[in-house]
Amino acid sequence: MKIFLKKRQWNIGFLLFAGFIVLGSIFYTSRLVKKLAKEEEKKVKLWADALNSLNSDLNQDITLLTEILQQNETTPIILTNEKGEIIEHRNLKLADKKSEKDLKEALKKMKNGGLFFEIKNEHFKQTLYYDDSLLLKQLALYPFIQLGLITFLVLLAYLVFTITKKAEQDQVWVGMSKETAHQLGTPISSLLAWMELLKDSDIDKSLTQEMGKDVERLEVIAERFSKIGSKPILLSHDLKQILEDSIAYLKKRSSNKIEFSVNIDENIKSKPNLNKELFSWVIENTTKNAIDAMSGEGRLSFNLKQLPPHLCLDICDTGKGIPKKQFQTIFKPGYTTKKRGWGLGLSLAKRIIEEYHGGKIYVYRSELGKGSCIRILLPTN
């Protein structure tokens, strides 16, 4: 359980760190853009002053003023007269610079931008409109483009990591399952041979019958592990019968203080495609977890009903409940609240239901101190 808490803390820490870097980048670039905008404003003001000076005194040396006017090669500007007519423009990105329509549209945008200087004296009045340079606009967009690229790369890396991790987990599951089935096979064969010898002896027949049931149970377990290690065959089955058989088996091996309640909708007619052995295993694992949550005393209810296009099985207990933040975590491999638990029961159940049967298993509801309800959905024919 501590592993999952640490993992969550690491994830939160990483996201906060990444967010800090992104916000820092945006803040720094925004400051830089504002500084450059101020510099451009000064240049345009200088351009306007030079133009005003040139028009005011025609007898002065215009070499410096002309050079100032010609040095503006980046900032888009439009100069208009008192009537609002365009008399000069520079650095405009237009499809056709001679088009009256395009020039008027550019002027309209600059007026809406609100950036201008007035050039006036006793002889004339002119207005110099300007806009941010292309470089400044690109720089303003840069942190957001950077954020998009970083987000894309992080998501791509996460996707590749998730796929790789899942493939490795699948290999571990398959290898572990096949090896377990193989290891169980030899002692089961030996037990069957000993059973035959005991039957020929004078030992009480009822004892050999009980031993036979346990050996059959071991065979079922070995069969389940072998099917986990390969793609199981799904056949149409009566889910009501499988549920009743599983509950009958669990009742015999549970405390007398556990009350079992079974509610089956009699109108259910559809039969899902499933693997009987594996689905019985899901019911057993889920039920055993519920019994552990009740500390061997309480009420277990099984509710089977039709929720088109699924068959719905709710397994509810009156145990200690599950915190909402752990609704997803309980299905992860290795998660357990028991000292000697392996944390594989619900993980196996999720794999069997979702990957092999195309269904879904999740915590439907839970309340601390009152109990939980696990819902299983199976697609129907």
N, C-alpha and C positions, 0 to 999 in steps of 0.2 A: 504493500500500500504506500509506503514511504517513497518508493521508486517513482510512482505515478505523480505524487505531490511534487517531488523534485523536478520531474520532467515538465510539469505544468509551470513551475516557477522559472525554469530555464527558458521555456517558450515565451513567457510574459516578459522576462528580462531581455531576451533577444529582440522582441517586438518594440519594447520601449527604447532600446539602444538604436535600432534601425530608424524609429520615428524621430529620435533626437537628431540623428545625422541628417535626415531628410529636411526636418524643420530648420536646422542650422544652415543647410545649403540654401534653402529658400530665403531665409532671413538675410544671409550674406549677399546673395544675388540681388535681392530687392534693394538693399542699401546701395549696392554698386550701381544698379539701374537709376536710382534717384540721383546719385552723384553725377552720372553721365548725363541725365536729363537736365540738371542744373548747368552743366558745362555747355550743352547744346543751346540752352536758353541764353547763356551769355554770348555765345557765338552769333546767334540770330540777332540779339540786341546790338552787338557790335556791327553786324551787317546792316541793320536798320539805321544806326547812327551814321555809318559811312554813306549810306544812300541819302540820308537827310542832309548831311554836310555837302555832298556832291551837288544836290539840287539847290541848296541855299546860296552857295558862292561859286559861280561858274569861272571866276578868275583865279582860283587857287590851284596849286599843284595837285593833280588828281592821280598821280602814279600810285601812291600808297592806298588811296581809297579804292582804286580800280583793282589793285591786288587783293584787298580785303574782300571785295565783292566776288572775285573769281575763285577765292580759296574754298568757298563753301561747295563741296562736292558730295555731301552726304545728306544734309538736312533738307527735306522737301519744303519748298516755300512757294507762296503765290502772292503777288503784289497786285492790289486793286486800287482804282482811283475813287474819287468822291461818289461816283455813280455806282460803284460796286463792280465795274468792268475790269476784267483781267488785263493787266498791261505787261506783266512779266511772270514767269514761273521757272523754277529750277528743280532738278532731281526728282521729278515725278515719275512714278512707274505706271505709265499708261500704254495701252495697246496701240493707240494712235495719238501722238502728242499734238497733232493739228486738229483733232476732233473737238469741236465746241462742247458737245454733250459730255465727253469724258472730262474735260477741264472743269465744267460747271459742277459735275458730280464730285470731283476731287475738292473743289472749293467748298461745297456743301459739307463734306466730311470734316474739313479743317475748321469750318465755322462751328460745327457741333462739338469739336474737340476743345474749343475755347482758348486756343493758344494763338496770340497775335500781339503785334506792336503797332501803334499809330505813329505815322510820320507826317508832321504838319508844320506849316509856317503861314505867314500872311498870304502866300501865293497859292498854296495847294494843300490838300489833305489826302494822304494815302494810308492804306492799311496793309500790313505785312502779316499774312497768316502762315503758320508753320506747323509741322507735325514731327513726331519722333522719327529718327532715322531708322532705316531697315535694320541696322546693326543693333540699335537699342531695343527694337521690338523683338528681335531674335533672342537677345540676351534675357529679356523679361520672360520669354517662354522656356528658356533653357532648363531651369530647375524642374519644371513640370514634365518636360520631355525626359529629363534625367530620371525623375521619379517613376515615370511610366516604364522606361527601359529596365530600371532596377527591379520594379515590381514584376515585370514579365520574366526576367532572368531568375528571380527568387521563386516564382511560381513554377517555372520550368524545372528548376533544380529540385524543388519539393516534389513535383510530379514524378521525375525520374527516380528520386530517392524512395518515394512511396512504392512505386512499381517494383523497384529492385528489392526493397525490403519485403514486400508481399511475396515475391517470387521465392526469396530465401526462406520465408516462413512456411510457404507451401511445401518446399523441399524438406524442411525439418519435420513438418507434420506427417508427410508421406513416409519419410524414412523411419521416424519414431513409431508410427502405426504399424508398418510392415514388420519392423524388428520385434515389436511387442507381440504381434500375432504369431510370428515365428517362434519366439521364446516360449509362448504359452502352448504351442502345438506339441512339443516333446513331452512335458509333464502330463498333459491331458491324455495323450496316447498311453502313457504308462499307467495312469489312473484307470483308464478303461480296461486295460489288461488285468490290473489287480482286482477290479470289480468282477470280472468274469471268474477269477480264481475264488473270490470270496463267495460268489453265488453257489459254488460247488461244495463249500464247506458247511459246517453246522451252525454258522453264525445266524443271528436273528435276521430274518428277511426284511423286516421293517427298517433296520439300520442300513442295509444295502440299498433299499429304495430311496432313503433320504440322501445317501451318498451319491446315488445315481442322479438325483435332482441337482445336487451341487455341481457335479461334473458337467451336466447338461448346461448349467448356468455358465460355467467356465468356457464351454464351447461357444455359447452365444457371445460372450465377451470377446473371445478370439476372433469370431466372425465379424463383430463390429469393427474391431481394429483393422482387420484386413480390408473392409469396405471403405474405411476412412482413407486408406492408402491408395485407393483407386476410385475411379468414377463409378458410383453405385447405379444399379438398375432400378428404375422407378416404375412401379406397377400400380394400377388402380386398387385401392384398399378401402375398406369400411373403417373410417377413423373412429367411429363410436366403439367398435369392437376392440381396436388397438388400445384405446384409452381405458376401457373397462378392464382389459387384461393387465395393463401396466399398473393400474390402481390396486387391483387384487394382489399383485405381487408385492407392491410397496406396503400395503396394509399389514401383511404378515411379518414384515421386517421393521415395522415402526412401533413406537411406544403406544401403549393403550390410551395414553393421555392425548393422543392426536386424533381429532375428529375429522373424518373425511366426508366431504359433501360433493355429490356429483349432479350437475344439472345439464341435461342434454336435450337440445331442441329436437323434438320428434319429427319436425317437418323437414329436417335435413335429408336431401335425396342425393346430392352430388357426392362423388367419391374422388378425392384428390389422388394424384400420382405421387407415390412416396415409397421410400424403402422402409419396410416394417421394422427391421432390427434397429436401424439408425434413429427412426422417429421415436421408438420406445425408449431409446437411450436418452433422447432429449427430454422426454417426460420425466424419466428417473433422475437425471441430473438437476433439472429445475426443481423437482419436488424435494430432493434431498437438501438443496440449498435453502428451500423454504422451511423445512423441518429444523435445520440448523439455526435459522433466524429466529425460530420460536423456542429454541432451547428444549426441544422435545415435548412441548406442551402447547396446545392451541388448536386452531381450526383451519383446515385446508379445504378450499373449494375449487372445483374444476367446472368451468362453464363452457360448453361447446355450442356454438350457434353459427348461423349463416350471416356473413356480411359481404354480399356480392361485390366484387367477384371472388371473394375469399371465404374460406372456412376459418372461423375465429375460435381459438382456445385460450381462455383466461385461467391462469393458475394463481390463486390468491391465498395469502396467509395472514395470520394475525401476529406477526413477529415484530421485530424492533424497527422495521422500516429502513428506507435507503435515502440518504441525503440527495437532493435534486442534482447537485453538481457531480454525483457519482453514477447517474443513470446510464451514461455511456461507458464509464470506466469499468463497471463490474463485468463487462463482456470481453475485456482485454486479457490476453494470456498472462498468467502470473498474478493477477489481482485476487487477493484473498484477505479476509479478516480473521481467519483461523490460524493458530500458531503452527499447526502441522498441515495446513492446506497447500495444495499445489496451484490452485487458481486456474484450473483447466476445464472444469465442468461447464460453466456457462460459455466459455470461449468455444468449446467443442459444440455446444448446442447452437451457438450463433453460426458457426461454420456449416453445420449440417443443414440448418434451416435455410440460410440465405444463399450459400454457394451450391449446395446439392439439390435443394428443393425449390429454389427461386422464391422463397417466402420471406418473412420478416419476423424478428423476435426483438422485443424491447420492453422497457419498464412502462407499463400503461399508466399506473398511478402508484404513489407511495406516500405514506404519512408516518413521520417518526413516532414511534411508540404505539402505532396502531396496525401497521402491516403494509404489505406491498402486493402488487398485482403484475405478473409478467404476461404479456400478450404474445401469442403466436398466430401469425397469419399464413395460411397456405392457399395458393391458387387452386381453383377447382376446374374440372373439365367442363 
